[in-house]
Every structure is written in structure tokens, then in C-alpha cells.
Amino acid sequence: MDDICGAMIQLDLDGNITFWNSTAEIMLGYTENDVIGKNAVEHIFINNTNDDDMINIAK
């Protein structure tokens, strides 16, 4: 999966991160160890946007 040209993030049904490739590390600045098991909306995407509409869509 690290050969994919873009960031790939896999979530479980609760929105917790179960996979994070090396491109996601580069693009978002978090290592796989930093994010595995964390809720994507609460811990990653809200911290990387100032756009309230995007935050609401993600929820």
C-alpha cells in the first residue's frame, strides 16, 4: 500500500484509524505510530483545518 501515489488512510466503523501509509505521514505530518487507533476526525482532521464546513462534513 505504500506504493500508492497518494495518502491512504483506512478507518474502522467508529472512525478510528487502522491504516496510515507513508504518503499520509508526509502530507499530514503524523507518523503511523502517532495515529493508529485514534479517531480521525477528533485527532487528525480537526487539527489540520480551519474550515468549519469541512469539520462538519467530517463528523
C-alpha positions as CSV (number, residue, x, y, z in Angstrom):
1,M,0.0,0.0,0.0
2,D,2.9,2.4,0.4
3,D,3.5,2.2,-3.4
4,I,0.3,4.2,-3.9
5,C,0.9,7.7,-5.1
6,G,-1.4,9.4,-2.6
7,A,-2.2,9.3,1.1
8,M,-4.2,6.3,2.1
9,I,-5.9,6.2,5.4
10,Q,-8.2,3.3,6.5
11,L,-10.8,3.7,9.2
12,D,-12.9,1.3,11.1
13,L,-16.7,1.8,11.5
14,D,-16.1,4.0,14.5
15,G,-13.8,6.4,12.6
16,N,-10.6,5.1,14.2
17,I,-7.5,4.9,12.1
18,T,-6.4,1.3,11.3
19,F,-4.0,2.0,8.4
20,W,-1.8,5.1,7.5
21,N,0.7,4.9,4.7
22,S,4.0,6.8,4.3
23,T,2.5,9.4,2.0
24,A,-0.1,10.3,4.6
25,E,2.8,10.7,7.0
26,I,4.4,13.2,4.6
27,M,1.2,15.1,3.7
28,L,-0.2,15.3,7.2
29,G,2.9,15.3,9.4
30,Y,1.9,12.4,11.7
31,T,3.7,9.0,11.8
32,E,1.7,5.8,11.7
33,N,2.6,5.2,15.3
34,D,1.1,8.6,16.2
35,V,-2.3,7.9,14.7
36,I,-3.2,4.2,14.7
37,G,-6.2,3.7,16.9
38,K,-7.1,7.4,17.1
39,N,-10.3,8.8,15.9
40,A,-9.6,10.5,12.5
41,V,-12.0,13.4,13.0
42,E,-11.2,14.3,16.6
43,H,-7.4,13.9,16.4
44,I,-6.2,14.4,12.9
45,F,-8.6,16.3,10.6
46,I,-9.9,18.9,13.0
47,N,-6.2,19.8,13.9
48,N,-5.4,20.3,10.2
49,T,-8.2,22.6,9.0
50,N,-9.7,25.9,9.8
51,D,-12.7,25.3,7.7
52,D,-15.8,24.8,9.8
53,D,-17.7,23.4,6.9
54,M,-15.1,20.6,6.4
55,I,-15.1,19.8,10.1
56,N,-18.9,19.5,10.0
57,I,-18.8,17.3,6.9
58,A,-16.2,15.0,8.5
59,K,-18.4,14.5,11.5
